[in-house]
Amino acid sequence: MKHSIIVNQARTLKGIIKLPGDKSISHRALIFASLAIGQSIIRGISQCEDCFSTLKCLKDLGVRVKREKENLVIFGRGLSGLKKAKRELDCGNSGTTMRLLSGVLAGQNFSGVLTGDKYLKKRPMSRIVDPLRKMGAKINLTGGNYPPLKIRGSQLKGIDYKSSIASAQVKSCLLLAGLQAEGRTTVTEPSRSRDHTERMLKYLGVPIKIQGKSVSVKKEKAFLGKEFVIPGDISSAAFFVAAALILKNSCLKILGVGINPTRTGFLDILIKMGTDIKIKNIREICGEPVADLEINGKGRLKAIKIGGKIIPRIIDEIPILAVIGCFAQGKTIIKDAGELRVKETDRIHAIVSQLKRLGARIKERKDGMEIFGRSELKGTSVKSFADHRIAMALTIAGLGAIGKTKVNDTDCIRTSFPEFEELLKRVIKL
């Protein structure tokens, strides 16, 4: 039986919480630890299904993993030490797993197949396949432009690739391939996407050149394993920040959150909307900036126009920004976000259609939406489209809606934030 979340209108939010490890950084720590020489330890890794998909694939490729309490010890096999899997590599629902491992497998000396669930098989892969083929990779897409991917490891050559979109997954895929390619591999984006891969390479001592919107690497013989400490996930924090802002008199502290500048566009936007958010105790851990957040909900939010270069920094947070827009004074416009239509679902249609069911005055655009704030939301039954971020955004909307809201099909939340419901119960005051 599919799980649902039922929420009643909440009065306020109060408490101190620590969030699970950042999903994006966890994926990369698992992959780089596996490609390193020797032992690495990963502390605070995300317990979500997407990261388990990456871990399972790496185990199938011969990586030995030992669990020590809440930490993982990874026994790295080196850049060319992975083994051919005995079965297809199942990436589950994780596009990050599939795209990053495509870059790894492209330069190995064996063949492999990357597959996934029915939702992942609907996500386009040409954005990584085309540049990998230019590097000499031999890849067949058995579903046309979609997974599964059959990859036959090849001798790669570096390329100078200009990406038409700002995508950390595309960039990371090509950098991972570039570490195995002859010559230099350069990726140039129209605007900078999240830079966790670049920071991790620097932390591991791998030479990397960053110049403006371009990043490049050369073939690497080896790098040694290290300790990875994963900060709290800023994208997960966004749902709790939003809840505290739309519920008056809230006071919430979130400890140990990653505040990588390529991920904090969400906070920048909220500050422009007139919110009271304090960023405290800033420090650096394993190459990533980390801080504590303090949010005070005053119930006074101003509408804003969102678009342009900031979109890659907030791409995961747009569904919850749409919810916040429903409670802001004036018209909020979100544009240049067409990328949302090829996520786990068409997130523009999903969030607009379901917020309408709750009574929001919201209009779908080709590349975003228009939200007319301060319309009274009323609880009803809504659906998640099996998308974790839509499910969580609608749950938060329900906290500000009159009556009871039922969010259907919320098992998908486990792909990124299995602790979401329990943590929310701890801080809600009815």
ABEGO torsion letter per residue (X at the ends): XBBBBBBBBBABBBEBBBBBBBAAAAAAAAAAAAABBEBBBBBGBBABAAAAAAAAAAAAAGBBBBBBEABBBBBBAEAAABBBBABBBBAEABAAAAAAAAAAAAABABBBBBBBBAAAAABBAAAAAAAAAAAGBBBBBAAEABOBBBBBBBBBBBBBBBBABBBAAAAAAAAAAAAABBEBBBBBBABBBBAAAAAAAAAAGBBBBBBEABBBBBBBABBBBBBBBBBBBAAAAAAAAAAAAABBGBBBBBBGBBABAAAAAAAAAAAAAGBBBBBBGBBBBGGBBBBBBBBBBAGBBBBBBBEEAAAAAAAAAAAAAAAAAAABBEBBBBBGAAAAAABABBAAAAAAAAAAAAGBBBBBBAAEBBBBBGBBBBBBBBBAGGBAAAAAAAAAAAAABBEBBBBBGAAAAAAABAAAAAAAAAABBX
